Every structure is written in C-alpha cells, then in structure tokens.
C-alpha cells in the first residue's frame, strides 16, 4: 500500500514543522510520527496508483466490450421479425 519512503517523507515534513526550540525532542518525535503514520495508513483501505491504473484499464476494456455487445444485440433485434401482437 504505502511504501516506507512515502511514510518517511510525510514524517520528515511533519518533523520540519516542529518549532526549532523542540529540536532536542526531534528524534523521539520522528519515531513517534513514523509509527503513528504507518499504523494509521495501514488501517486504511487504499490501493497504490499502479493498482488503480490497472483496474482503470480493465474497466475501460470492459466498457468497450459492453458497448460492442450492445451494438450486436441491437443489430440482431433489428433482424428479428417485428411482432405487434405478442401474447404471453
């Protein structure tokens, strides 16, 4: 889902936002940020951009096939004799 580099990058940006007078706590804060982020992001039901793009391509391909089948059905329906007095 999220790779370690992404989590490290977010943690580093949070650390950079910590006021300079708290620099002596920076290592502890960084470790805590990293652990909290990893835990929170791990609980989310997310997919990677690569997985999303694969599914998007599958959906486009499926939509194209569906449209082609709909056209075939329409052609077949047009070839069938038109019955105005349908009885069931």
N, C-alpha and C positions, 0 to 999 in steps of 0.2 A: 504494500500500500504506500506508505511514506518511507523513503529510504533515510538512512541515518544522516546523510548530508543535508537533506531538507530540514530535518529536525534541528541539526546543529546550526544551520543558517538562521532559523527562527529564534533559537535560544540565544545566539550571538547578537541578533538585533535587539532582543529584549535586554540583554546584558548591557549593550551600548546605551540603552535608555536609562539605566540606573544612574542616579546622581553620583558625581565624582567623589563626594565625601563618604560614599559607601564602598569605595574600591577595596577596602580591606576585607569585605564580605563577598567580593566578586566570585571567587571560586565556589563557595558554598551555594550562592545564588544560581550560578551557571549550572551546577549539577542538579539542583532542585528544578530549575526551569526545564532542563533536558528530560528529567524523569517524568515531570508532570505532563509535558507536551507529548512524550512518547506514549504515556498511559492514555491520555485524553484522545489523541488521534487514533490510537489503536482500537478504541471503542467505537469509533465512527464507521459507518457502513459506506466506505469510499472505494473508488476504483482509480487506478492510475490513468494518466492521459492515454497511454498506449492501449490499455484495455477498452477505454471509452471509444477510441478511434476505430478499433477492430469491430466493436459492436455497432458503431455508426455505419461502417462499410457493409456489414451484414444486413442491417436494416434497409439501406439503400438498395442493395441487391434484391432483397426480398420484396420491397415495394415495386421495383421494376418488373419482377416476375409476376406479381399480382396484377399489375396493370396489363401486362401481355395476356394473362389468362382471362381477365375481364373482357378484353377485346375479342378473344377467341370465342368466349361464351356468347357475346353479342352477335358475332357473325353466325354462329350455329343457330341461335334463336331466330335470326332473320331468315334462315334457310328452312325452318320448320313451317309447316302449313299453319296459317292463321285460323284458329277455330274460334268463332264468336259465340257458339252455343256450347260452352263447357258444362257438362253435368257431372256432379260428383255423387 
